Amino acid sequence: GVAFFLLYLHCLHLRSCVAPIGSKMETESPEPQEEQPSPHEPFSLKILSTVQVHRSLNGLRHNDHLRYRQYCSRRLRRLYVAMRFKHGKKHFKQATFPENFNDPKWIFIPLVQTERAWAFGVQLKADNAAAAAFNARWRHHSERKFAKACKYAEHLESVCKAHCDQRTQLEAEAYAAFMAGVWLVERESWAEAKTKLARCKKLCEHFILAADQAEASALREHLQELGPMLRECRYNLGEAEEEEEGLSKVAASGKDVRGDMTYRGHAVSIPSEKIRSKVMMCLESAKALQADVDSENRGPAPTEKYGEISVDFGEALKDIHGEMIAAGADADTAEWRTAEAFIREVSLCLSAERNLMLLRSHLTKLDDTEDVNTIDSRRNCRPEEGMRFCELIKDDLAALAELPESTPELEDRLATYKKAILDYRCLYLALCHTALGKLLEAAALLDMLTGRIEEAGDTDPGPLPRLEGLFQHIQQQLPSRVARWRCRVLVLLAKSKKSKKNETEEPSAEDTQPKAKQDLLATFPPKFRDIPCKPLLFDLAFPCIEPPDLEAILPKKQEGKGRQAVAAVAGALGGLGSRLGGWMGRK
């Protein structure tokens, strides 16, 4: 029995040794190689403008950093779930961020992590400043959060360098420099903080030159946040304020002047021959269009040609912005900045010229109209369209005023143009009130406009010769138009007052007599009048009906009392008899 037991143990040992080998041989197969994600096009993400928009929408408009931090936590959780980037269910286990991916959502993970840590640090700093006593632990905690935000921003910069285009890489660099500057300011490392913040400011100013209006406003808000920190660094370092360089310094090295390529006294030189040829073609098309407009005088404006030329100028601006981004903020982009400002000015002048042509054609239709209340006049000329044209021209003039290197002469001329457009807008507003029947408001606006308009005289072409002739033409005709419509509105107002007075007076006998001509004329819909109420019907026969005599049918009151007494006596005797019968029946 012992020998058999030892043999059994030996067999079990052999089986345990042989089974793994066999299973390994059975399952041994060439390991499948991990699927490498296919190469993708460089991702494009506007980091600074995206961050600024999300901050304003989630609490930072009211300096509520707690709400913004909670929003970042929720969004980060949603990104983890969507990308399946989990860190363990019960026990935390750091997941590795992938090096290769095809989904641009991975870029948002380090971005939101940075924003959450930064918001937490600012929240702790604000709470510590509002507390009754200074708390050193809160200060160290906020400093650690800023350091973590700086670390996440560096991770974001490295990811963008591997997967994003040139512009996104520069924006990630500016964002990382901002986070590093905030952390260094908190540590009171003023020299290093100033370097980082100055780098961020330089990159933001570089992006503003190659950005549209909405993105440029977001970048300017970011620059406003950098201003106090830079001043604090300079104050602690004992340095003076730095002067901003304008185009007068950077564009002084203009090489040549090619035709009309001058921008407010500075020569425009475009380094790229391809872009220069495209810009010259656009300028030639603009000259030909201006010649056609001058020959047509008051004819219909070729608005389609304006649209085509605006598209060409937009493509040229995109090419210049691409060259500026590719050159980087460290390169000398003075020539590109001057060329970009020049093309933007010409494009805005073309847009304003197109809108002025539309306004002039609308004014021509308005001159042929005598009453804006009729259906035919509303169909041909609506005052609301004129107000829209005035708003578009005003926006173009505001954009021209925002361009760099503005001179006092240009500012005065733009102010004159804006005043003329506002006067026309006031005229159209009065016409809108007239169409709605608000004659008092229309008369008040026209009286005010009569006192503020001035006679336009002959002036020199000025810095914007393309717009000078059009503005002078519409400004010369403004006083006559205002006087004409003021008289018409006053006549309508007097007629309305007279009609109201006639309605309040009692009609005479002659007015009440029917007339054949008045019977043929009728207004629709008719006016409201008082009508008699529906009459009440009364039954006149009801008082003549005699009621029936019911005294014979109703019982008399005395007989009723006797019967009640007899019933009471009978009841008493019956009760007494029942009692006596019961007593006598007992044994």
C-alpha positions as CSV (number, residue, x, y, z in Angstrom):
1,G,0.0,0.0,0.0
2,V,2.9,2.4,0.8
3,A,4.6,1.6,-2.5
4,F,1.4,2.2,-4.4
5,F,0.9,5.6,-2.6
6,L,4.5,6.7,-3.4
7,L,3.9,5.7,-7.1
8,Y,0.7,7.8,-7.2
9,L,2.6,10.8,-5.8
10,H,5.3,10.4,-8.4
11,C,2.7,10.3,-11.2
12,L,1.1,13.5,-10.0
13,H,4.5,15.2,-9.9
14,L,5.3,14.2,-13.5
15,R,1.9,15.4,-14.6
16,S,2.4,18.8,-13.1
17,C,5.7,19.2,-14.8
18,V,4.6,18.0,-18.2
19,A,1.3,19.9,-18.4
20,P,2.8,23.5,-18.6
21,I,5.2,22.4,-21.3
22,G,2.5,20.8,-23.3
23,S,0.1,23.7,-22.8
24,K,2.9,26.1,-23.8
25,M,3.6,24.1,-26.9
26,E,-0.1,23.9,-27.8
27,T,-0.6,27.6,-27.4
28,E,2.7,28.7,-28.8
29,S,2.0,30.8,-31.8
30,P,3.5,33.9,-33.3
31,E,2.4,36.8,-31.1
32,P,0.3,39.3,-33.0
33,Q,2.0,42.7,-33.4
34,E,0.3,45.7,-31.9
35,E,-1.6,47.6,-34.5
36,Q,0.2,50.9,-34.9
37,P,-2.3,53.8,-35.5
38,S,-2.2,55.1,-39.1
39,P,-0.4,58.4,-39.6
40,H,-2.8,61.4,-39.5
41,E,-2.8,64.9,-40.7
42,P,-1.5,67.4,-38.1
43,F,-4.3,68.5,-35.7
44,S,-5.3,72.1,-35.5
45,L,-6.5,73.5,-32.2
46,K,-6.8,77.2,-31.2
47,I,-5.8,76.7,-27.6
48,L,-5.7,80.3,-26.3
49,S,-9.1,81.3,-27.7
50,T,-10.7,78.0,-26.7
51,V,-9.5,78.4,-23.1
52,Q,-10.7,82.0,-23.0
53,V,-14.2,81.1,-24.3
54,H,-14.6,78.2,-21.8
55,R,-13.4,80.3,-18.9
56,S,-16.0,83.1,-19.7
57,L,-18.8,80.6,-20.1
58,N,-18.2,78.7,-16.9
59,G,-17.8,81.1,-14.0
60,L,-14.7,83.2,-14.6
61,R,-16.8,86.0,-16.0
62,H,-17.7,86.5,-12.3
63,N,-14.4,85.4,-10.9
64,D,-15.9,82.1,-9.7
65,H,-12.9,79.8,-9.8
66,L,-14.7,77.1,-7.8
67,R,-17.4,76.7,-10.4
68,Y,-14.8,76.6,-13.2
69,R,-12.8,74.0,-11.3
70,Q,-15.9,71.8,-10.9
71,Y,-16.6,72.2,-14.6
72,C,-13.1,71.1,-15.5
73,S,-13.5,68.0,-13.2
74,R,-16.7,67.0,-14.9
75,R,-15.3,67.6,-18.4
76,L,-12.2,65.6,-17.6
77,R,-14.3,62.7,-16.3
78,R,-16.3,62.7,-19.6
79,L,-13.0,62.7,-21.6
80,Y,-11.8,59.7,-19.5
81,V,-14.9,57.8,-20.2
82,A,-15.1,58.7,-23.9
83,M,-11.4,57.8,-24.5
84,R,-11.4,54.8,-22.1
85,F,-8.6,56.3,-20.2
86,K,-9.3,54.9,-16.7
87,H,-7.1,54.8,-13.6
88,G,-8.5,51.8,-11.8
89,K,-11.9,51.2,-10.2
90,K,-11.0,50.6,-6.5
91,H,-7.2,51.1,-6.3
92,F,-5.7,54.0,-8.2
93,K,-3.3,52.9,-11.0
94,Q,-1.8,55.6,-13.2
95,A,-2.6,54.9,-16.9
96,T,0.0,55.7,-19.5
97,F,-0.8,58.5,-21.9
98,P,-0.6,57.1,-25.5
99,E,2.2,58.3,-27.7
100,N,0.4,57.6,-30.9
101,F,-3.3,58.3,-31.5
102,N,-5.7,59.4,-34.2
103,D,-8.4,61.2,-32.2
104,P,-7.8,64.9,-31.4
105,K,-9.7,64.6,-28.2
106,W,-6.6,63.2,-26.5
107,I,-5.1,66.7,-26.7
108,F,-7.9,68.1,-24.5
109,I,-7.0,65.8,-21.6
110,P,-3.7,67.6,-20.6
111,L,-5.4,70.9,-21.4
112,V,-8.3,70.3,-19.0
113,Q,-5.9,68.9,-16.4
114,T,-3.9,72.2,-16.6
115,E,-7.0,74.3,-16.3
116,R,-8.3,72.4,-13.3
117,A,-5.0,72.7,-11.4
118,W,-4.7,76.4,-12.3
119,A,-8.3,77.2,-11.2
120,F,-7.7,75.3,-7.9
121,G,-4.5,77.4,-7.3
122,V,-6.2,80.7,-8.0
123,Q,-9.2,79.7,-5.8
124,L,-6.9,78.9,-2.9
125,K,-5.0,82.2,-3.4
126,A,-8.3,84.2,-3.5
127,D,-9.6,82.5,-0.3
128,N,-6.3,83.2,1.5
129,A,-6.5,86.9,0.4
130,A,-10.1,87.2,1.7
131,A,-9.5,85.4,5.0
132,A,-9.1,87.2,8.3
133,A,-5.6,85.9,8.9
134,F,-3.0,84.7,6.5
135,N,-2.8,80.9,6.1
136,A,0.6,79.6,5.1
137,R,-0.7,76.1,4.4
138,W,-3.1,77.5,1.8
139,R,-0.3,79.4,0.2
140,H,1.9,76.3,-0.1
141,H,-1.1,74.4,-1.4
142,S,-1.8,76.9,-4.1
143,E,1.9,77.0,-5.1
144,R,1.8,73.2,-5.5
145,K,-1.3,73.5,-7.7
146,F,0.4,76.0,-9.9
147,A,3.5,73.7,-10.2
148,K,1.2,70.9,-11.2
149,A,-0.5,73.1,-13.8
150,C,3.0,74.0,-15.2
151,K,3.8,70.3,-15.5
152,Y,0.6,69.5,-17.3
153,A,1.1,72.5,-19.7
154,E,4.6,71.1,-20.5
155,H,3.0,67.8,-21.3
156,L,0.5,69.5,-23.5
157,E,3.3,71.3,-25.4
158,S,5.2,68.0,-26.0
159,V,2.0,66.3,-27.3
160,C,1.3,69.3,-29.6
161,K,4.8,69.1,-31.0
162,A,4.2,65.5,-32.0
163,H,0.7,65.7,-33.4
164,C,-0.3,69.3,-34.2
165,D,0.5,71.9,-36.8
166,Q,2.8,74.9,-36.5
167,R,0.3,77.3,-35.1
168,T,-1.0,74.9,-32.5
169,Q,2.6,74.3,-31.4
170,L,3.2,78.0,-30.9
171,E,0.0,78.4,-29.0
172,A,0.9,75.5,-26.7
173,E,4.3,77.1,-26.2
174,A,2.6,80.4,-25.2
175,Y,0.2,78.6,-22.9
176,A,3.0,76.7,-21.2
177,A,4.9,80.0,-20.8
178,F,1.9,81.6,-19.2
179,M,1.5,78.8,-16.7
180,A,5.2,78.8,-15.9
181,G,5.1,82.6,-15.4
182,V,2.2,82.3,-13.0
183,W,4.0,79.7,-11.0
184,L,7.3,81.7,-10.9
185,V,5.4,84.8,-9.8
186,E,3.9,82.9,-7.0
187,R,7.4,81.7,-6.0
188,E,8.7,85.4,-6.4
189,S,11.2,84.4,-9.0
190,W,10.8,87.7,-10.8
191,A,13.5,87.5,-13.5
192,E,12.5,84.1,-14.7
193,A,8.8,85.0,-14.5
194,K,9.3,88.1,-16.5
195,T,11.1,86.1,-19.2
196,K,8.2,83.6,-19.5
197,L,5.5,86.2,-19.5
198,A,7.3,88.3,-22.1
199,R,7.6,85.3,-24.3
200,C,3.8,84.6,-23.9
201,K,3.0,88.3,-24.7
202,K,5.2,88.2,-27.8
203,L,3.5,85.1,-29.1
204,C,0.0,86.5,-28.4
205,E,0.8,89.7,-30.3
206,H,2.1,87.6,-33.1
207,F,-1.2,85.6,-33.2
208,I,-3.4,88.7,-33.1
209,L,-1.9,89.8,-36.5
210,A,-2.9,86.5,-38.1
211,A,-6.4,86.1,-36.4
212,D,-9.9,87.1,-37.2
213,Q,-12.0,89.5,-35.2
214,A,-13.5,87.1,-32.7
215,E,-10.2,85.3,-32.0
216,A,-8.3,88.6,-31.8
217,S,-10.7,89.8,-29.1
218,A,-10.1,86.7,-27.0
219,L,-6.3,87.1,-27.4
220,R,-6.5,90.7,-26.3
221,E,-8.3,89.6,-23.1
222,H,-5.4,87.2,-22.5
223,L,-3.0,90.0,-23.0
224,Q,-4.8,92.1,-20.4
225,E,-4.3,89.3,-17.9
226,L,-0.5,89.4,-18.6
227,G,-0.2,93.2,-18.0
228,P,-0.5,93.3,-14.1
229,M,2.0,90.4,-13.7
230,L,4.5,92.0,-16.0
231,R,4.2,95.3,-14.1
232,E,4.7,93.5,-10.8
233,C,7.9,91.7,-12.2
234,R,9.3,95.0,-13.5
235,Y,8.5,96.8,-10.2
236,N,10.3,94.1,-8.1
237,L,13.2,94.1,-10.4
238,G,13.4,97.9,-10.4
239,E,12.9,98.3,-14.2
240,A,11.0,101.0,-16.1
241,E,8.1,100.4,-18.4
242,E,9.0,99.2,-21.9
243,E,7.8,101.1,-24.9
244,E,5.9,99.2,-27.5
245,E,7.4,99.1,-30.9
246,G,5.1,100.3,-33.8
247,L,5.3,99.8,-37.5
248,S,7.3,103.1,-37.7
249,K,10.3,101.3,-36.2
250,V,10.0,97.9,-37.7
251,A,8.9,99.0,-41.2
252,A,11.6,101.6,-41.7
253,S,13.6,99.1,-43.7
254,G,11.2,99.1,-46.7
255,K,13.1,98.2,-49.8
256,D,11.0,99.5,-52.6
257,V,7.7,101.0,-53.5
258,R,5.7,99.2,-56.1
259,G,2.9,101.3,-57.5
260,D,0.3,101.9,-54.9
261,M,1.9,99.6,-52.3
262,T,2.3,102.1,-49.5
263,Y,0.6,101.9,-46.1
264,R,0.2,105.2,-44.3
265,G,3.5,106.6,-45.3
266,H,5.5,103.2,-45.1
267,A,6.7,101.3,-48.1
268,V,5.2,97.8,-48.5
269,S,7.6,95.0,-49.5
270,I,6.3,91.4,-49.7
271,P,9.1,88.8,-49.5
272,S,7.2,86.1,-51.4
273,E,7.1,86.6,-55.1
274,K,3.9,84.4,-55.4
275,I,2.0,86.4,-52.8
276,R,3.3,89.7,-54.3
277,S,2.0,88.7,-57.8
278,K,-1.4,87.8,-56.3
279,V,-1.7,91.1,-54.4
280,M,-0.8,93.1,-57.6
281,M,-3.5,91.3,-59.5
282,C,-6.0,92.1,-56.8
283,L,-4.9,95.8,-56.9
284,E,-5.3,95.9,-60.6
285,S,-8.8,94.5,-60.4
286,A,-9.7,97.1,-57.7
287,K,-8.5,99.9,-60.0
288,A,-10.5,98.6,-62.9
289,L,-13.6,98.3,-60.8
290,Q,-13.2,101.9,-59.5
291,A,-12.9,103.1,-63.1
292,D,-16.1,101.2,-64.0
293,V,-17.9,102.7,-61.0
294,D,-16.8,106.3,-61.9
295,S,-18.0,105.8,-65.5
296,E,-21.4,104.5,-64.4
297,N,-22.0,107.5,-62.2
298,R,-25.3,106.7,-60.5
299,G,-26.0,103.4,-62.3
300,P,-26.3,100.1,-60.5
301,A,-23.2,99.1,-58.7
302,P,-21.4,95.8,-59.7
303,T,-21.7,94.2,-56.3
304,E,-20.6,90.8,-57.7
305,K,-17.2,92.1,-58.7
306,Y,-16.7,93.5,-55.2
307,G,-17.4,90.0,-53.8
308,E,-14.9,88.4,-56.1
309,I,-12.2,90.8,-55.3
310,S,-12.9,90.5,-51.6
311,V,-12.4,86.7,-51.9
312,D,-9.1,87.2,-53.6
313,F,-7.9,89.6,-50.9
314,G,-9.0,87.1,-48.3
315,E,-6.9,84.3,-49.9
316,A,-3.9,86.7,-49.9
317,L,-4.4,87.4,-46.2
318,K,-4.5,83.7,-45.5
319,D,-1.3,83.1,-47.3
320,I,0.4,86.0,-45.4
321,H,-0.9,84.6,-42.1
322,G,0.5,81.2,-43.0
323,E,3.9,82.7,-43.8
324,M,3.9,84.7,-40.5
325,I,3.0,81.6,-38.5
326,A,5.7,79.5,-40.3
327,A,8.3,82.2,-39.6
328,G,7.5,82.2,-35.9
329,A,7.5,85.0,-33.4
330,D,11.3,85.1,-33.1
331,A,11.9,85.8,-36.8
332,D,11.8,89.3,-38.3
333,T,8.2,89.7,-39.5
334,A,8.2,93.4,-40.0
335,E,7.7,93.2,-43.7
336,W,4.8,90.7,-43.3
337,R,3.2,92.9,-40.7
338,T,3.2,95.9,-43.0
339,A,1.9,93.9,-45.9
340,E,-0.8,92.4,-43.8
341,A,-2.0,95.8,-42.6
342,F,-1.9,97.2,-46.1
343,I,-4.0,94.3,-47.6
344,R,-6.4,94.5,-44.7
345,E,-6.9,98.3,-45.2
346,V,-7.5,97.8,-49.0
347,S,-10.0,95.0,-48.3
348,L,-11.9,97.0,-45.7
349,C,-12.0,100.0,-48.1
350,L,-13.5,97.8,-50.8
351,S,-16.1,96.5,-48.4
352,A,-17.1,100.0,-47.3
353,E,-17.2,101.1,-51.0
354,R,-19.5,98.2,-51.8
355,N,-21.8,99.1,-49.0
356,L,-21.8,102.8,-50.0
357,M,-22.8,101.8,-53.5
358,L,-25.7,99.9,-52.1
359,L,-26.7,102.8,-49.9
360,R,-26.5,105.2,-52.8
361,S,-28.8,103.0,-55.0
362,H,-31.2,102.8,-52.1
363,L,-31.2,106.5,-51.7
364,T,-32.0,106.9,-55.4
365,K,-35.1,104.7,-54.9
366,L,-36.0,106.8,-51.8
367,D,-35.9,110.0,-53.8
368,D,-38.6,108.6,-56.1
369,T,-40.8,107.8,-53.2
370,E,-43.3,110.2,-51.7
371,D,-45.0,108.1,-49.1
372,V,-43.4,105.2,-47.2
373,N,-46.8,103.9,-45.9
374,T,-48.1,102.5,-49.2
375,I,-47.6,98.9,-50.2
376,D,-45.9,99.8,-53.5
377,S,-43.4,102.0,-51.8
378,R,-42.7,99.4,-49.2
379,R,-42.1,96.9,-51.9
380,N,-39.6,99.1,-53.8
381,C,-37.8,100.9,-50.9
382,R,-37.8,99.8,-47.3
383,P,-36.2,102.1,-44.7
384,E,-35.0,99.0,-42.7
385,E,-32.6,98.1,-45.5
386,G,-31.1,101.6,-45.4
387,M,-30.5,101.2,-41.7
388,R,-28.7,97.9,-42.3
389,F,-26.4,99.4,-44.9
390,C,-25.5,102.2,-42.5
391,E,-24.7,99.6,-39.8
392,L,-22.4,97.7,-42.2
393,I,-20.5,100.9,-43.2
394,K,-20.1,101.9,-39.5
395,D,-18.6,98.5,-38.8
396,D,-16.1,98.9,-41.7
397,L,-15.1,102.4,-40.5
398,A,-14.5,101.0,-36.9
399,A,-12.3,98.2,-38.3
400,L,-10.3,100.8,-40.3
401,A,-9.8,102.8,-37.1
402,E,-8.4,99.8,-35.3
403,L,-5.5,99.2,-37.8
404,P,-2.0,100.2,-36.6
405,E,-0.2,103.4,-37.4
406,S,-3.2,105.7,-37.2
407,T,-2.6,109.4,-37.8
408,P,-4.7,112.4,-36.4
409,E,-5.7,113.3,-40.0
410,L,-7.0,109.8,-40.6
411,E,-8.9,109.8,-37.3
412,D,-10.5,113.1,-38.1
413,R,-11.5,111.9,-41.5
414,L,-13.0,108.6,-40.2
415,A,-14.9,110.6,-37.6
416,T,-16.4,112.8,-40.3
417,Y,-17.4,109.7,-42.3
418,K,-19.0,108.1,-39.2
419,K,-21.0,111.3,-38.5
420,A,-22.4,111.3,-42.0
421,I,-23.4,107.7,-41.7
422,L,-25.0,108.3,-38.3
423,D,-27.0,111.2,-39.8
424,Y,-28.3,108.9,-42.6
425,R,-29.2,106.3,-40.0
426,C,-31.2,108.9,-38.1
427,L,-33.0,109.8,-41.3
428,Y,-33.9,106.1,-41.9
429,L,-35.0,105.7,-38.3
430,A,-37.4,108.6,-38.7
431,L,-38.8,107.0,-41.9
432,C,-39.3,103.8,-40.0
433,H,-41.3,105.7,-37.3
434,T,-43.3,107.3,-40.1
435,A,-44.1,103.9,-41.6
436,L,-45.3,102.7,-38.2
437,G,-47.5,105.7,-37.7
438,K,-45.3,107.3,-35.0
439,L,-45.4,110.8,-36.5
440,L,-44.4,112.7,-33.4
441,E,-41.2,110.6,-33.0
442,A,-40.4,111.0,-36.7
443,A,-40.9,114.8,-36.6
444,A,-38.7,115.1,-33.5
445,L,-35.8,113.1,-35.1
446,L,-36.0,115.1,-38.3
447,D,-36.0,118.4,-36.3
448,M,-32.9,117.3,-34.4
449,L,-31.3,116.2,-37.7
450,T,-32.0,119.5,-39.3
451,G,-30.0,121.3,-36.5
452,R,-27.0,119.0,-36.6
453,I,-26.3,118.6,-40.3
454,E,-23.7,120.8,-42.0
455,E,-23.2,121.7,-45.6
456,A,-20.4,119.6,-47.1
457,G,-17.8,121.5,-49.1
458,D,-15.1,120.4,-51.5
459,T,-12.2,118.8,-49.6
460,D,-8.9,117.2,-50.6
461,P,-8.9,113.4,-51.2
462,G,-7.3,112.7,-47.9
463,P,-5.7,109.4,-46.7
464,L,-8.6,107.3,-48.2
465,P,-9.2,108.5,-51.7
466,R,-11.5,105.6,-52.7
467,L,-14.1,106.6,-50.1
468,E,-13.8,110.3,-50.2
469,G,-15.8,110.8,-53.4
470,L,-18.6,108.6,-52.3
471,F,-19.0,110.1,-48.9
472,Q,-18.8,113.6,-50.3
473,H,-21.6,112.8,-52.8
474,I,-24.0,111.4,-50.2
475,Q,-23.2,114.1,-47.7
476,Q,-24.0,116.9,-50.2
477,Q,-27.5,115.6,-50.8
478,L,-28.3,115.0,-47.1
479,P,-29.7,118.5,-46.3
480,S,-32.2,118.5,-49.2
481,R,-33.4,115.0,-48.3
482,V,-33.8,115.9,-44.7
483,A,-35.8,119.1,-45.5
484,R,-38.0,117.3,-48.0
485,W,-39.0,114.4,-45.6
486,R,-39.4,116.8,-42.7
487,C,-42.0,118.8,-44.6
488,R,-43.8,115.6,-45.6
489,V,-43.9,114.3,-42.0
490,L,-45.2,117.6,-40.7
491,V,-48.0,117.6,-43.3
492,L,-49.0,114.1,-42.3
493,L,-48.9,115.1,-38.6
494,A,-51.1,118.1,-39.3
495,K,-53.6,115.9,-41.2
496,S,-53.7,113.4,-38.4
497,K,-54.4,116.1,-35.9
498,K,-57.2,117.6,-38.1
499,S,-58.8,114.2,-38.5
500,K,-58.8,113.6,-34.8
501,K,-60.3,117.0,-34.2
502,N,-63.1,116.3,-36.7
503,E,-63.9,113.0,-35.0
504,T,-64.3,114.6,-31.6
505,E,-66.7,117.3,-32.9
506,E,-70.5,116.6,-33.3
507,P,-71.6,116.2,-36.9
508,S,-73.9,118.8,-38.4
509,A,-77.2,118.2,-40.2
510,E,-75.5,118.6,-43.6
511,D,-72.9,116.1,-42.7
512,T,-75.5,113.5,-41.7
513,Q,-77.3,113.7,-45.0
514,P,-76.3,110.7,-47.3
515,K,-74.2,111.5,-50.3
516,A,-73.8,109.3,-53.3
517,K,-70.1,109.7,-53.5
518,Q,-69.5,108.9,-49.8
519,D,-71.6,105.8,-50.2
520,L,-69.3,104.5,-52.9
521,L,-66.2,105.1,-50.8
522,A,-65.5,102.9,-47.7
523,T,-62.5,102.2,-45.6
524,F,-61.5,98.6,-44.8
525,P,-61.4,97.5,-42.1
526,P,-64.2,99.6,-40.6
527,K,-63.6,101.7,-37.5
528,F,-64.9,100.6,-34.1
529,R,-68.3,102.0,-33.1
530,D,-70.8,101.5,-30.3
531,I,-73.7,99.2,-30.9
532,P,-76.9,98.7,-28.7
533,C,-76.9,95.7,-26.4
534,K,-79.3,92.8,-27.0
535,P,-82.8,93.7,-25.5
536,L,-84.3,91.8,-22.5
537,L,-87.6,90.0,-23.0
538,F,-90.3,90.3,-20.3
539,D,-93.5,88.1,-19.9
540,L,-96.4,90.6,-20.0
541,A,-99.1,88.0,-19.3
542,F,-97.6,86.7,-16.0
543,P,-99.2,89.5,-13.8
544,C,-102.7,88.8,-15.2
545,I,-102.8,85.2,-14.0
546,E,-104.7,84.7,-10.8
547,P,-103.3,82.1,-8.4
548,P,-105.6,79.1,-7.4
549,D,-107.3,78.9,-4.0
550,L,-105.8,76.1,-1.9
551,E,-107.4,76.8,1.5
552,A,-110.0,74.0,1.0
553,I,-107.3,71.5,0.4
554,L,-105.0,72.4,3.2
555,P,-105.9,71.1,6.7
556,K,-106.9,73.6,9.4
557,K,-104.6,74.4,12.3
558,Q,-107.2,73.7,15.1
559,E,-108.2,70.3,13.9
560,G,-104.6,69.4,13.8
561,K,-104.1,70.4,17.4
562,G,-107.1,68.2,18.6
563,R,-105.9,65.2,16.8
564,Q,-102.5,65.5,18.3
565,A,-104.0,65.7,21.8
566,V,-106.1,62.5,21.2
567,A,-103.1,60.7,19.9
568,A,-101.1,61.6,22.9
569,V,-103.8,60.4,25.4
570,A,-104.3,57.1,23.5
571,G,-100.6,56.5,23.6
572,A,-100.4,57.1,27.3
573,L,-103.3,54.7,28.0
574,G,-101.8,52.1,25.8
575,G,-98.6,52.2,27.6
576,L,-100.3,52.0,31.0
577,G,-102.4,48.9,29.9
578,S,-99.4,47.1,28.7
579,R,-97.7,47.6,32.0
580,L,-100.7,46.4,34.0
581,G,-101.1,43.3,31.8
582,G,-97.6,42.4,32.2
583,W,-97.7,42.9,36.0
584,M,-100.8,40.7,36.4
585,G,-99.5,38.0,34.1
586,R,-96.5,37.3,36.4
587,K,-96.6,34.5,38.8
